Amino acid sequence: MIRISMTAAALALALPAAVQAGPVSVDLSNLRAGGTLYVQLQTREQFMGQQRVAGRLIQAPTAGALSVDLGEVPPGDYAISVWHDQNGNSRFEIDPTAGAVLDGWAMANGEALRSRPEFDMVKLAVPADGLRVPLSLTYGN
């Protein structure tokens, strides 16, 4: 009996600890109606690319506020990017003469951005118990 208990204890210590994960949600405000809304959570390596840790695609959102659940996420540094393709053309539109973004967008610390974002400018630390992030969309037109 003691031998079995000691073996079980040794096996339990040998197994890797379960990675804790907490819920991450984004509370969006200033949202316009229509189009397609893309919300994604990315690591440094994934930033501004196609891969992501979590994401949601919302067709024809209504105007106002919206809470988006991104699921359970392990602790770490991440960037949350929101793009509102309001006209549904699947292109991130920028005014060619002024260089201003025309589509709706949001990121942490977005109000301080004056150029293309870098991960360290917009990253958020997600603790083990999760995170709720308020973001307000900015529209160029």
C-alpha positions as CSV (number, residue, x, y, z in Angstrom):
1,M,0.0,0.0,0.0
2,I,2.7,2.5,0.9
3,R,4.7,1.5,-2.2
4,I,1.7,2.3,-4.5
5,S,1.2,5.7,-2.8
6,M,4.9,6.6,-3.1
7,T,4.8,5.6,-6.8
8,A,1.7,7.7,-7.4
9,A,3.3,10.7,-5.6
10,A,6.5,10.3,-7.7
11,L,4.5,10.2,-10.9
12,A,2.5,13.3,-9.9
13,L,5.7,15.2,-9.3
14,A,7.2,14.1,-12.6
15,L,4.2,15.4,-14.7
16,P,4.4,19.0,-15.9
17,A,2.3,21.5,-14.0
18,A,-0.9,22.4,-15.7
19,V,-0.7,25.8,-17.3
20,Q,-3.1,28.2,-15.8
21,A,-5.3,30.2,-18.1
22,G,-7.8,32.9,-17.4
23,P,-10.7,34.4,-19.4
24,V,-9.9,37.4,-21.7
25,S,-12.6,39.6,-23.0
26,V,-12.6,42.9,-24.9
27,D,-15.3,45.5,-24.1
28,L,-15.6,47.6,-27.3
29,S,-17.3,51.0,-27.4
30,N,-17.9,53.6,-30.2
31,L,-18.7,50.7,-32.6
32,R,-20.5,51.5,-35.9
33,A,-23.0,49.1,-37.4
34,G,-22.4,46.7,-40.3
35,G,-19.5,45.1,-42.1
36,T,-17.2,42.6,-40.4
37,L,-15.4,43.0,-37.1
38,Y,-12.1,41.2,-36.5
39,V,-10.8,40.9,-32.9
40,Q,-7.5,39.0,-32.3
41,L,-5.1,38.3,-29.5
42,Q,-1.5,37.8,-30.6
43,T,1.9,37.1,-29.1
44,R,5.0,39.1,-30.1
45,E,5.9,36.5,-32.8
46,Q,2.4,36.6,-34.3
47,F,1.9,40.4,-34.1
48,M,0.4,41.9,-37.2
49,G,0.4,38.6,-39.0
50,Q,-2.3,36.0,-39.8
51,Q,-1.6,33.7,-36.8
52,R,-3.2,34.4,-33.4
53,V,-3.7,32.8,-30.0
54,A,-7.4,33.7,-30.0
55,G,-9.8,35.6,-32.2
56,R,-13.3,36.3,-33.2
57,L,-15.0,37.4,-36.4
58,I,-18.3,39.1,-36.0
59,Q,-20.6,39.7,-39.0
60,A,-22.8,42.8,-39.1
61,P,-22.2,44.1,-35.5
62,T,-24.7,46.6,-34.2
63,A,-23.7,50.2,-33.3
64,G,-22.7,51.0,-29.7
65,A,-21.0,48.7,-27.3
66,L,-20.1,45.0,-27.6
67,S,-18.2,42.6,-25.3
68,V,-16.1,40.0,-27.1
69,D,-15.0,36.8,-25.3
70,L,-11.6,35.5,-26.5
71,G,-11.7,32.4,-24.2
72,E,-9.1,31.1,-21.8
73,V,-5.6,32.4,-22.3
74,P,-2.3,31.5,-20.5
75,P,-0.6,34.3,-18.7
76,G,1.8,36.4,-20.8
77,D,2.3,39.5,-22.9
78,Y,-0.2,39.8,-25.8
79,A,-1.5,42.5,-28.2
80,I,-5.2,42.9,-28.9
81,S,-6.1,44.2,-32.4
82,V,-9.5,45.2,-33.5
83,W,-10.3,46.0,-37.2
84,H,-13.8,47.0,-38.4
85,D,-14.1,46.4,-42.1
86,Q,-17.2,48.5,-42.2
87,N,-17.8,48.2,-46.0
88,G,-17.0,44.5,-46.1
89,N,-14.4,44.7,-48.8
90,S,-11.8,42.6,-46.9
91,R,-9.2,45.3,-47.3
92,F,-7.7,47.5,-44.5
93,E,-8.2,50.9,-46.1
94,I,-5.7,53.8,-45.8
95,D,-6.2,57.2,-47.5
96,P,-3.3,57.2,-50.0
97,T,-2.8,60.9,-49.9
98,A,-3.0,61.5,-46.1
99,G,-1.9,58.1,-44.9
100,A,-4.8,58.0,-42.5
101,V,-6.6,54.8,-41.6
102,L,-10.2,54.9,-42.9
103,D,-11.5,51.7,-41.4
104,G,-12.4,51.3,-37.7
105,W,-9.6,50.1,-35.4
106,A,-8.6,49.8,-31.8
107,M,-5.5,48.6,-29.8
108,A,-4.3,49.2,-26.3
109,N,-2.6,52.6,-26.1
110,G,-4.0,53.4,-29.5
111,E,-4.5,57.0,-28.7
112,A,-0.7,57.4,-28.4
113,L,0.1,55.8,-31.8
114,R,1.4,58.1,-34.5
115,S,2.8,55.5,-36.8
116,R,2.5,51.7,-37.5
117,P,2.3,50.0,-34.1
118,E,5.1,47.9,-32.7
119,F,4.3,45.1,-30.2
120,D,5.8,46.9,-27.2
121,M,3.7,49.9,-27.8
122,V,0.4,48.0,-27.6
123,K,1.1,44.9,-25.5
124,L,-0.9,43.9,-22.4
125,A,0.1,41.6,-19.6
126,V,-2.5,38.9,-19.1
127,P,-2.4,37.5,-15.6
128,A,-3.3,34.0,-14.6
129,D,-6.8,35.0,-13.6
130,G,-7.5,36.6,-17.0
131,L,-8.2,40.2,-18.2
132,R,-11.0,42.4,-19.3
133,V,-9.9,45.1,-21.7
134,P,-11.9,48.2,-22.6
135,L,-11.2,49.6,-26.1
136,S,-12.8,52.4,-28.1
137,L,-12.9,52.1,-31.8
138,T,-11.4,55.0,-33.9
139,Y,-12.8,55.6,-37.4
140,G,-11.1,57.7,-40.1
141,N,-14.2,58.5,-42.1
